[in-house]
């Protein structure tokens, strides 16, 4: 019988199987790319152990960085806290429970689930500079909005509707949302130094607005990976974390304010999709161009195809034609391994991979961002490719 050297046994006990190991050469490549893209911080944990904590300028370790739309995912964790504590029984409570002025018309059917899954049907303008930032009261803006779709029918990434959650959380908890999050979520994680953007009426932003240190930001990913537990303490019930990460029926790549990523994504533009556009009254000129896009594509093929047909500003063209109607150009089919992600403007990320037990954070602010950057768009893919069972394991 072959004997395994003691050093190998110790390595396996300490770091797990080789199949799960971070490869030093790939980690080095990730760090180089992070520096090239003007990142301010990059932190990687695996199985609860710090792999790397890198700051790319003096003072960044103590700097609070705007989490951008990753703030939404923080709000998702806050909702999971309220469910854990029994402050709400479920996400299917009508919003009109807290705002009686919605007890009429179609708004009476909008629930908390619709708000946090982005399926409320509330009229949506993707550019936040058009309606939201000029508004003095983000909550009232959402309350006064018309509906562009039946509640629960269509998924549409909607900053305006989500900002209403600041008012909802305050009514449920009796505390301003950022104060509730500070006490109920951040304090047990040892997060005490953070700030939050408020509108002129004093409502904390939900769509963005949390400024937090990178070393604290990563704790949110560790909490999610460990089913609501942090350093042996159960902060959020495991079933509520699972609920948070359950795919939305209308959009399987989205849960409760967290993105759900799959190893395989197929984007589909077919006659069924085109018929949906016609029934919704989409501009015939756009539909004519969409007919040239028919097919099944992976993500890279899709990006190349839409640019070839719609031009360099393809996404803006698509948004103008479809976003206000709550439509997407392509249907999506998903398969394979699931990972979870908080995703924010400029390329702020929390990536959680349950398979390899990796949690990775990248943060950047306007101070460092260059206008020609792509937001480190391949960060997730680089993080997920850090392990390879055929390579030599990286040992910190």
Beta strands, then each sheet from edge to edge (+ up, - down):
strand 1: 41-46
strand 2: 49-55
strand 3: 65-66
strand 4: 194-196
strand 5: 210-212
strand 6: 229-230
strand 7: 233-234
strand 8: 259-269
strand 9: 295-297
strand 10: 331-344
strand 11: 348-353
strand 12: 358-363
sheet 1: 2+ 1- 12+ 11- 10+ 8- 9+
sheet 2: 3+ 5- 4+
sheet 3: 6+ 7-
end
